[in-house]
Amino acid sequence: MEESILNSIKDLLGPDSDYDVFDNEILIHINMALSVLTQHGVGPSEGFIVKDADATWQDFLGDSKDLEMAKTYVYMKVKMAFDPPTSSFMLTSLKEACQEYEWRLMVAMDDKK
């Protein structure tokens, strides 16, 4: 997976890394998802903001291998805000998966204490 947070999320959403028309909108949604994760104890305690393609998952997650699901969580949150599915079933499925990931990430962070 691409180490750049912005580029990896863009790859999952569909636009090529070079296509930057929607970067500002995608960045807003990425930062919203990272803020939620920070509130759950994931990432730097002082918060984290992605401004461009230079910010990496390593910058946000450090060396924690047990927090890899944070990448999927960020993608799903951005997908729901940026390009939500037209099917209510799919939207409900994404919401439920996000809730489960939030819980699992909180448990993972509690285990580190």
N, C-alpha and C positions, 0 to 999 in steps of 0.2 A: 504494500500500500504506500502511496505517496506520503512522505513525511510532512509536507506542508498541509496545515489544517485547511486553508482555503482551497487549495488545489485538489485535495483528496475529496472534500465535500462536493466540489464542482464536478469531479469525475463521476461520483455516484449519482449526482443529479442529471448528468447528461452533457452539459456544455464542456467543450474542450478547455483545457487550462489556459490557452491563449485567448479565448473569447472572454473579454472582461466587461461586457455591457452590463451584466447583472451583478458585478462584484459588490457594489455598495449594498444592494439589497440582501445578497447572500451573507455578507459580513455582519449586517445588523442581526440577522437570524442566528448566525453562528455565535455571536457574542451573547445573545439572549440565552441560548442553550448552555454556554459555558458559565454564565452567571448562575443559572439554576444548579449546575453541578458544583460550583464553588459554595453555594449555600448548603449543599449536602456534604461538604468537606472534601470534594475532589478538586485537585489542582492547587495552585498557590493560594494560601489563605488570604492574601491581600487582593485577590482577584486576578483576572487575566483578560486582556483585550487583543483580539486579532485585528490588525490594521491592514495587512497585506499578506502576500504569499510567503513572506519570510518566517512567520510564526509556525512552529512545528509542534507535532504531538508530544515530542520529547520535552519541549519547553513547558507545555501544560501538564503532562502526566509524569514527567521525570522518568525514572527507570521502572516504574510499577507495571509489571506484566499482568497483574490481576485486575487492572483497570482498563483493559483493551476494549471492553464493552462500551466505554465512554465514547468511543469513536462512532459506534453504531447509534448510540443514543443521540449524539449531536446531529448525525445525518437524518435520523427520523424526525427530530424536532424541526430541523431546517426544511425537510421535505413537506411537513404538515403546514408550515407557514409560507413557504415559497411556492410550492407546486403541489397543493393538496390533491389527494386522489378524488375522483368524481364519485366513486362508490362509497356509500356510507359504511358498508361493511369493512372496506379497507381502511377508512379513516378511524373507525372504532378499533380495529386491530392495531393500528399504529399507536393510538392513544394508550391502549392497554399494555402494549410492549414497552412504551416509554415509562409508564408507571412501574412496571416490573423492573426495568433497568435502574430507575431511580432508587428503588428499594434495595436491589442487589448491590448497587454502588455504595449506598449508605452502610450496608452490612460490611462490605469490604473495607470501608474506611474505619468502621468501629473495630474491626479485627486488628487494624494496625495500631490502635491505641493501647 
